[in-house]
Amino acid sequence: MKSLTEFSRAGFALVAVLFVATAFAQQIQVSRCESKDGTVTYSNRECPSGTSPVRKVNTAPAVNVPDEKAAKDRAKKDVAEVKRIEKEQKQQETQDKRAAEKSNKAEVRVADRCERARRELARAIEKRNALDTKAATVEQMQKAVQEVSRRDAELPNACPK
């Protein structure tokens, strides 16, 4: 598959060749010059003395109709191919942008979940430490220790590295 820049370069080269060919064809102007006695001369400069310009001569090569049609068809196909490639590139850019946004959202959710898990672990540790400083039942202490253990076990799942 050709890239857009290859088509752009090819298009530019084609335009440049056509421009040069047109400019070259326009530079070479041949005039038919006739004298009073009917002598005809052709010149790409001013008519010789004693003659007068009658008309400009068409020096452009004859157009080959099938070749011209084939060239137009190729140009249409090239334009269609460029449009198709541009459309595919735009679709790919859109897909990449959506994937990046989705990835960013997922990363934000993971970061939020991790932060929440760390806060919950810190609260559980504070609660357990608070029970250490005051009179608490064995059941309250066991429950606080279990809560800290559970939150500590959840942390690696919430914060993957």
C-alpha positions, 0 to 999 in steps of 0.5 A, a space after each residue: 500500500 502506498 503512503 499518502 506522501 508517495 501519492 503526493 510526490 507522484 502527483 506533484 511530479 505529474 503536475 510539474 511535468 505537465 507544467 514544464 511540457 505546457 510551458 515548453 509548448 507555449 515557448 515554441 511558437 511557429 508562425 507561417 509567414 507568406 511573401 507577396 509572391 506566395 512563398 511560404 516560410 515558417 519561423 519560430 521568430 519574427 517573420 523574415 523581411 519581405 514576409 508577413 505573419 499569416 497565422 500561428 502554427 499549432 506545434 502541439 503533438 496530436 492527442 491520442 484519445 485512448 491514451 488521454 482517456 487512460 490517463 484520465 482514468 488513472 488520475 481518477 483512480 489515483 484520486 480515489 486511492 488517495 481519498 481511501 487512504 486518507 479515510 483509513 488514516 482518519 479512522 485509524 487516528 480516531 481508533 487510536 485516540 479512543 483507545 488512548 482515552 479508554 486506557 487513560 480512564 482505566 489507569 485513572 480508575 486503577 489509581 483511584 481504587 489503589 488510593 482507596 485501598 491504601 486509605 482503608 488500610 490506614 484507617 484499619 491500622 489507626 482503628 487497631 492502634 486506637 484499641 491498643 491504647 484503650 481498654 478493648 475486648 479480645 473480640 474487638 482486638 481480633 476483629 481489628 487485626 482481621 480487618 487490617 489483615 484483610 485490607 493488607 491482602 486486598 492492597 496488591 490486587 487494588 495496586 498492580 505494578 
